Amino acid sequence: MKAVRYHDYGSTDVLQVDEVDQPTPDRDEVLVEMRAASVNRVDVMFRSGQYGNLPLPSIPGGDGAGRVAAVGEDVETFESGDRVFASGMDRAEGGTFAEYATIPAEKLARLPENVSWTAGGAIGNVGATAWTALEELVGIQAGDRVLIHGGSGGVGHAAVQIAAHSGAEVITTAGSEEARARLQELGASVAFDYENDSLAEDILAATDGAGVETVLDHRLEEYLALDLSVVTEGGTIISTMGHVPETNGRPLYNKEVTIQPLKMDNHPTRQPVLERLARLMKQDTITPVVADTYSFDDAARAHQEILAGGYVGKLVVTP
């Protein structure tokens, strides 16, 4: 089969299309004929070597969608021909930038017939992250006010839709006027330019001075002070960036704010959240936005584009 691989860490130049053996599923795995795979920023970090010395050669991709080709002996929940989508693949399990991938059954769910391969391939990791943050860690409810930084990104655009579906008042940020308008179409009450010097004042004005109960932030090192200025007493700031910057603690103490780190590696069983996402997609409650698609030969360009940004939603690679 064909697969995108890199044999050394480095720039996008290390990505190449190889002919490799088709994998065989273990007892608890499913062999999936991949139709679409999402491009995630973490893929870029793995490829560039920022995550240390991992086994090489390596196939990028931690989520995607496709059709079941075979199942392991212990798998009873799927059968050949099923449409499925995945989330949470790690480097030891192989990647999804391939014509076939073996995926643990617990990281798969059925993809509704009305959802395209590219949409299914786009939602896995970002949808699971957004759902875990807002529904499992916070338990967002109707009437809550939520600030979602970078709403045009993968996690951001999924979080906007999940929060809006829960009945929350969603405030988000994006760089371009076009992106901000699109986010309001997806359910945001208001979208601000994240480069605006009066961003904190704008957010407070949008809530009549009350602030927001929840903040979802992927750049806490840049926005922590702003977050603390707009979050309510007893509010929660969820960080998806992996660490919490130092603070003098006074705003945290005065407001009794909780900073909640989110590391998705601590949530390896993805099936329940994927099944929930599948129901929401089937109902057209959540619509994964696919900004562009790339062939295997263009995988390097996809990695370049995800760093350049400027789009809403996700980039997807197809065999």
Buried (B, 14 or more C-beta within 10 A) or exposed (E): BBBBBBEEBEEBEBBBBBEBEBBEBBEEBBBBBBBBBBBBBBBBEBBBBEEEEEEEEBBBBBBBBBBBBBBBEEBEBBEEEBBBBBBBBBBEBBBBBBBBBBBBBBBBBBBBEEBBBBBBBBBBBBBBBBBBBBBEBBEBEEEBBBBBBBBBBBBBBBBBBBBBBBEBBBBBBBBBEEBBEBBBEBBBBBBBBBEEEEBBEBBBEBBEEEBBBBBBBBEBEBBBEBBBBBBBEEBBBBBBBEEBEEBEEEBBEEBEBBBBBBEBEEBEEBBBBBEBBBEBBBEEBBBBBBBBBBEBEBBBBBBEBBEEEEBBBBBBBBB
